Every structure is written in structure tokens, then in C-alpha cells.
Amino acid sequence: MKTGVVSNRPEGLAELAARWSEWIIHAVKLVFVVIVTVFLAVNAIPAAREWLKHFGFLDESVVAETVGIAFILTLGLLHRLDQKIGQLTVSIQDEQFMRSGRMFGGVGEVFPHLRAAIESHPKNEPKTLEVLGLTLYATWPQVQAWLTSEAFRGWTIVLTALSPEFLKTAPYCPPAWPAEADAVRHAILDHAKSRRAELAGRQIVLEFFMYEAFPAVHGFRLGGRDVFVSFEHWSDIAPDRIDEPVQFYERILGTDDSLRAQAYRNLFGNWIDHAKRSATTKSVQLG
């Protein structure tokens, strides 16, 4: 039996009949409550009450029975309303969950949101930006430009990228990656050397790690909680080679304390910690 398949078959007759039966029952209850409410309202008017008594539509037993029935039906409707409110609450919580799990089409869509998150970063949280990268070919130019911003004063930037030497021995990685990683390595080291005094003056710490491990997970983490995470895919063109990093990213908000958010943070932390442990360039503070 296949799993993970969403069925689009129409509702069966039994499900349709059950749904209509529920609607009819609630409609009858609602109509009866309205009739009883009108009846009691009319009974409160002296002239109308005398008219009902004259034609035999009203006596004390009728009023008592009507009030009792109306009370029971009203309780039933209130119970149903309470159930609907509970369902609505769950739906709202699901919507909030979806906001935390916002999807982005690729790293190009992530950068504006990452920059906004940095600029609005809570003052009581650590000023750390950790990048679990591949070659950093697209990310380093963005970070390099951001380093001139006043928003980065006092931040610690941790960059991790695949080692060019490791990439040369990894047949499952795209052939252009070793050269990209090597070019980015020189660009980062050259920038840190030429801007060392400027980085130190603005209290910016830049750490750079080049790791040797299969790059299953990559992304960004702010302050240890706000995470943008993506996963590598195998190429459709070359089945034994991983694809270029153009797949979706998912964001886990720092304010999200759900079990799912904690699991994602732990997953990201596990992979970036392993990248640091397997690094050939270890914890070099460049600012």
C-alpha cells in the first residue's frame, strides 16, 4: 500500500448523509429556539398574552414546558458553539505555527528577512550570526556588505564552509565547488586582514571554519534561536551528485517554543557543531 498519498476522491454517500443530517438537526434546533423566543417575547406583552389565552394557546403548563425545552436546546447550541470556538482556536494556533514555519524559495529570498531580523534583534539576546555554509559563494558577499553597517556593532559572526581540499575528494559535490570554496576562503581571509583594525574598533568578531563533512544541512542561526534552515537535494541531472543550493528554506522564529521548533534548533546545532569539530581551520578570531 502506498503511503504519503493525499486522496482526492469525493465524499461517499454515508459521509455526505451524515454531514447533511447534522446540518438539518442544527437548523431545526435553531428554528425552534427562534420560535420559542418569539413566543416568550409575545407572552411578555399583556395584550398579546390575553389574546393567546383567549384562543387557548397559553396556560401556565405551556409556558413552563416551553421554557424547559428552550433551556435544553439552548444548552445544546451553546455546547456546539463551544466546540466550534475550540476548533477555531486550534486553527488560529495552526496559522501561528505556519508563520513560524515560513517557507522561502531559496537563499536569495532569505537575505532580506535575515537582514531585517538582525536589525530588529532583541537586545537581551546574544549578538551572534552563525552560518552553516557550503561554499559561501552567495553568502559571503552579503555578509561582507553587512559588516559595514552599524547594526553589526558588537556582533560575533561565525562562518563555516566546506574545505576546498575535502571537496576535491568528494565526487558527490558539484565540480565547481572546490574553486568557489577556495576563492571565498581567500576573500574572507584577505578582508579580515585588511579590515582587522576596523572590525576590532566596532567590536566585531569574525570566526571562520572550513569543515570536512557531508553537507546535508545548511542555513543561518541568530542568537541561538532564530533559524533559517535548508537541506541538500540530489540532482535530477546527475543522480549521484548533490544539487546546487537552490531549494527551499524554512524559518523557525526565536519566539517559537514548540517541540517542533526545539527539534529544528537542535538539528541545526548538531550539524554546525559537527562542522566546527571537523574543521581544518579552527576558531580563528579575525576581528
N, C-alpha and C positions, 0 to 999 in steps of 0.2 A: 504494500500500500504506500502510495506517495505521501510524503509529508511536506508541510510548508506551502501547500497549495490553497489559495483562497477560492472557495466555491461561489459562483455567481448564479446558481440555479434559482428559479423563482420559488417563492414560498409554497409549500404544499397546502392542500385543501384543509388539513387539520389545523396547521398554524394560522391560516387565513381565517378559518371559522372561529378559532379561539380569540384572535385579535378583534374580530367584529363583535363577538359575544361580549367581550369586556367593554367595548365602546358603548354597546346598546344598554348594558346594565348600568353604566355610569350615567348615560343620558337619561334613562328612566328615573334614576335616583335624583338627578339634578332637577328634572321637570317636576317631580313630586315635591321636592323641597320648596321649589318656587311656588307651586300651588298652595302648599300648606302655609307658606309665609304670607301670601296674599290673603288667604282665608283668615289667619290670625290678625292681620292688619285691618281687614274689614270688620272683624269682630270687635276691634277696639273702638270703632265708631258707633256711638249709641243708636243712631237712626238705622244704620245698616244691620246692627245686631238685632234690633226689633224686627226688621224685615225678614231676616233669616229664621228667627223664632216663629214668626207668623206662618211661614211656609214649611215649618218642620225640619229645617236644615241644621238647627243648632239647639243643643241642650248641653248640660254640664258634662255628660259622659262623652259626647262627641268631642268637646274641647279637650278633655283630658287625654282621650285616645290620640287625637291629632297631635297634641304637644309631645306625647310619648314617642309616636312614630317619627315625628320631625327630629326629635332629640337623637334617636338611634341613627337615623340616616345622616344627620349632621356629623355625628361622631365618625361614621364610616367615611364620609367625604374628607373630614379633617385628617383621618389616618392616611388616606390615599394621598392627600396633599403633602403630608409629612414625608411619605415615601418619595414623592416627586422632588421635594426640596433636597432630600438626601442624594438622589441621583444627580440633581443639578450641582450640588456641592462637589461630588466626585468629578463631574465634567469640568468644573472650574479648576479643580486641582490638576486634572489631566492637562488642561490648557497651560497652567503654570509650569507643569513638567515639560511640556513641549517647548516652552520658551527657553527653559534651561538647556534642553537638548536641541538647540537651533542648529540647522544644517547649513553648511556653506559649500558652494560648488567647487572650490579649490582655494589654494593659498592666496591667490590674488584677491579673493573676496574676504579673506581673513584679516589682511593687514589693516584696513581702515578700522575694523572693530577692535583689533588688538591695540592700535594706537589710542583709540578712544578709551579703552579700558585702562591703559597706562596713565592717561591724563586724569582720569577720574578715580584712580586707585585710592582706597581708604588709607588715611594717614596712619592708622593704628596697625596696619599690616606690613610685613616685611617688603621692602622695595627690591624685589628680585624678579628678573625675567629669565627664565630658563628655556633654552631652545634645544629640543631633541631633533637634530637635523640629519639630513642625508649628505648632500654636498654643500649646502648653504648657498648655492649658486643664486637663488632668488631671494633668500632671506638676508644675507649679509648686506647687500646694498641698501635695503630698507633700514636695518639696524644702524648702519653707518651714518645714514642721514639723520636718524632719530637722535644719535648721540650728541648732536649739536643743539638739541632742544633743551630748554630749561626744565622741562618736565622730567628729564632723566637725571637731574642733580641728586646725588646720594644713592643712586641705584647700583645694584650688582647685576651684571649681565653675564650669564653662563651660556656659552656656545658649545655645542657638541656636533661633530661632523665625522663622517666616515673617513678613515685614513686612506690616502691615495695608494699606499703600498698594499693595504688589505684589499682594496677594490681591484687591483691588478690581478689578484689571485681568486677573485670571486666571479666565476663565469655566469652567475645568475643576475649580475648587475649590468645595466646598460654600459656599452663600451666607452661612452663619452664621460662617464662619471669620474674615472681617475684623474683626467686632465682638469675637469671642473673643480674637484676637491683640492687638487694641488694649487690651482690658481687662487681659489678662495683662501687657502691656508696662507699663501704669501701676502695676499691683500690684507688679511686680518693682522698678521704679524707686522707688516710694514706700517699699517695705520697705528697700531698700538705703540710702535717705536717712535714714530714721528709726532704723535699726539700725547705722549706719556705725561708731560707736564700739564697739559690742558685737562686730561682725564683726572689726574690727581687733584688739580685745583677745583674741579667740580665734584670731587668725591665719588667718582665713578670707578667701579671695579669691574674689569673685563677679564673673565676666565675663559680659557679655550681648551677644549679636549678633542682629540681625534681618536675615535674608538674603532675597535675591530669586532664586529658582531653583525649578525643578520639584521637588517633594518626593517623589522616588522612594523614598528610604531614610530611615528614622528609627530611633532607638534610643538606647542608652547604652553608654559605654565607661569602664571603671575602670582606672586606672593604665596606660593604653595597650594593655592586653592582653585583659582580660576584657570580652567584648562581648555585649550583648543587642541583636539587630537584627531589624527588621521592614521590610516593603516595602508600598508603597501598592497598592491594587487599584482597578480601575474598578468603578463602581457598577452593580449589576444593574437598579436602578430608573431611573437616569439614565445611560445608556451613555456619554455624552460627559463625564461628571463623575467624579472620583475619589471613592472611598467614605470614610466615616468610618473612623478608625484603630482598627478592632476586629479586625484579622486577627492571625494567629499571630506570635509572637516566637520566635527561636531563640537559644540561649545558646552561646557559644564560650568555654570555660574558659581562663583565663590560663595554665594549665599545659599546654595542648594545643599542641604544636609541629608538628602535621601540616601538610602542604601546604594542605589544605582550610582549616584554622584561620587560617593565614597569609593565604590569599586573602580570607577574610571580614574580617580585620583591615584589610587593605589597601583593600578595598572601602569599609568604614566610614570609614577615614581619608581616602580620596579624597573622599567626599561631605561630611564635616564640614569638611575644608579648603576645599572649594569654597564651602560656606556662609559661612565666615569671609571668604573673598575677596570674595564678592558682598554682604557685609553693608553696610547703610546705617548701622547703629550698630556701631562697630568697637572691639573690645578695651577696653571701658570697665571698669576695675577699680573695683568698688563697695565693696570692703571693705579 
